Amino acid sequence: MNEEIELVMEEARERMQKALEHLEHELARMRAGRANPALLDGITVEYYGVNSPLSQVSNIHTPDPRTILIQPWEKSMLTTIEKAILAANIGLVPVNNGEVIRITIPPLTEERRLQLVKQVKNEGETARISIRNSRKWANDELKRLRKEGLPEDLEKKAIEDVQEMTDDFIAKVEKVLAIKEKEIMTV
């Protein structure tokens, strides 16, 4: 029975970890007034008949906090990449100088900062809900094991452990959110 409890705990931990990782991924894609190559995640361009991620047809780097530089491996890709960025409708304007594509990240207005903080809070709530759903799943599994003969004291201890794990992951979510909010509100 103990190994069944371990399996439930491990599965719950993995589910909670995935929720945290998803939150971090979503927050990385949010524009916080700083240049970040993750802003271009999800943009694909046609490259020899195949839709390829931008990062697979070019070098993307940030020479300074306000600029993203895209250097395609083939100059013929410049206009294709430029069109793909405009078509992605992410609010960024690419400038093609014939060698590289430069994207300047405009500073955020106060209103936009507050909108982003609201978005961050929504993403955080989604992560917390996912973590709590993982806790509920684990507790339901433990109750099922109890019906199959797991001693009550082991079930109670495991439920306490699941709650402790849930609290840890929610604290991690809060920490990630606080860092992102500070980043957004820093002018």
C-alpha positions in Angstrom: 0.0 0.0 0.0 2.8 2.5 0.8 4.1 2.3 -2.8 0.6 3.2 -4.0 0.6 6.2 -1.8 4.1 7.1 -3.2 2.7 6.8 -6.8 -0.2 9.1 -5.9 2.1 11.6 -4.3 4.5 11.5 -7.3 1.7 12.0 -9.8 0.3 14.9 -7.8 3.8 16.5 -7.6 4.2 16.2 -11.4 0.8 17.7 -12.0 1.6 20.6 -9.7 5.0 21.1 -11.3 3.4 21.2 -14.8 1.0 23.9 -13.6 4.0 26.0 -12.3 6.0 25.4 -15.5 3.0 26.4 -17.6 2.6 29.6 -15.6 6.3 30.5 -16.0 6.1 29.8 -19.8 3.0 32.0 -20.2 4.6 34.8 -18.1 7.8 34.7 -20.2 5.7 35.4 -23.3 4.2 38.6 -21.7 5.8 41.8 -22.8 7.1 43.6 -19.8 8.7 46.5 -21.7 11.9 44.5 -22.0 13.3 42.7 -25.1 12.9 39.0 -24.7 13.2 36.4 -27.5 10.3 34.5 -25.9 8.0 37.2 -27.3 8.6 35.7 -30.7 7.7 32.1 -29.5 4.9 30.6 -31.6 5.8 32.6 -34.8 6.5 30.3 -37.7 7.7 31.0 -41.2 7.6 28.9 -44.3 11.1 27.5 -44.9 11.5 25.2 -47.9 7.8 24.3 -47.8 7.8 23.5 -44.1 6.4 25.8 -41.3 9.3 26.3 -39.0 9.6 28.2 -35.8 11.5 31.5 -36.1 14.2 30.3 -33.9 15.0 27.4 -36.3 15.6 29.7 -39.3 17.5 32.5 -37.6 19.6 33.7 -34.7 17.5 35.8 -32.2 19.3 37.8 -29.6 18.9 41.0 -27.5 21.8 43.4 -27.8 20.2 45.8 -25.3 17.1 45.8 -23.0 14.9 47.4 -25.7 15.9 45.6 -28.9 15.5 42.2 -30.4 17.7 41.4 -33.3 16.8 38.6 -35.7 19.5 37.4 -38.1 18.2 34.9 -40.6 20.5 32.2 -41.8 19.5 33.1 -45.4 19.0 36.8 -46.5 16.1 35.6 -48.7 14.2 34.9 -45.5 14.2 38.6 -44.3 10.9 39.6 -45.9 9.2 36.3 -45.0 10.2 36.7 -41.4 9.1 40.4 -41.4 5.7 39.4 -42.7 5.3 36.6 -40.2 6.0 39.0 -37.3 3.4 41.5 -38.6 0.9 38.7 -39.2 1.4 37.4 -35.7 -0.3 40.6 -34.5 1.8 40.8 -31.3 2.1 44.6 -31.4 5.7 44.6 -32.5 7.0 46.4 -35.6 9.9 44.8 -37.4 12.5 47.0 -39.2 14.3 45.2 -42.1 17.7 46.9 -43.0 18.6 44.3 -45.6 21.0 42.4 -43.2 18.9 41.9 -40.0 15.5 42.6 -38.6 15.5 44.9 -35.6 12.5 45.1 -33.3 12.4 48.0 -30.8 10.3 47.3 -27.8 8.4 50.5 -26.8 8.2 51.5 -23.2 4.9 50.5 -21.5 2.3 53.1 -20.6 0.9 53.1 -17.1 -2.4 51.8 -18.4 -0.8 49.0 -20.3 1.3 48.0 -17.2 -1.9 47.7 -15.1 -3.5 45.6 -17.9 -0.5 43.3 -17.8 -0.6 43.0 -14.0 -4.2 42.0 -14.3 -3.3 39.4 -16.9 -0.5 38.1 -14.7 -3.0 37.8 -11.8 -5.3 35.8 -14.1 -2.5 33.5 -15.1 -1.6 33.0 -11.4 -5.2 32.2 -10.5 -5.3 29.6 -13.3 -2.2 28.0 -12.0 -3.6 28.0 -8.4 -6.8 26.3 -9.6 -4.8 23.7 -11.5 -2.7 23.0 -8.3 -5.9 22.7 -6.2 -7.4 20.3 -8.8 -4.2 18.2 -8.5 -4.7 18.2 -4.7 -8.4 17.1 -5.2 -7.3 14.3 -7.6 -4.7 13.1 -5.1 -7.2 13.2 -2.2 -9.8 11.3 -4.2 -7.1 8.6 -5.1 -6.2 8.3 -1.4 -9.9 7.9 -0.4 -10.2 5.2 -3.1 -7.1 3.4 -1.6 -8.7 3.7 1.9 -11.8 1.8 0.5 -9.4 -0.8 -0.8 -7.9 -1.4 2.7 -5.4 1.4 3.3 -5.2 2.1 7.1 -6.9 5.3 8.1 -3.9 6.8 9.8 -1.8 6.4 6.6 -4.6 8.0 4.6 -4.7 11.0 7.0 -0.9 11.4 6.9 -0.9 11.3 3.1 -3.7 13.8 2.9 -1.7 16.1 5.2 1.4 15.6 2.9 -0.6 16.5 -0.2 -1.8 19.7 1.5 1.7 20.6 2.5 2.8 20.0 -1.1 -0.1 22.1 -2.4 0.9 25.0 0.0 4.5 24.8 -1.2 3.5 25.0 -4.9 1.1 27.8 -4.3 3.9 29.7 -2.5 6.1 29.2 -5.5 3.3 30.5 -7.8 3.0 33.6 -5.5 6.8 34.2 -5.7 6.8 33.9 -9.6 3.8 36.3 -9.8 5.5 38.8 -7.4 8.7 38.8 -9.5 6.7 39.3 -12.8 4.6 42.1 -11.3 7.7 43.9 -10.1 9.3 43.5 -13.5 6.2 45.0 -15.2 5.7 47.9 -12.8 9.4 48.9 -12.9 9.7 51.8 -15.2 
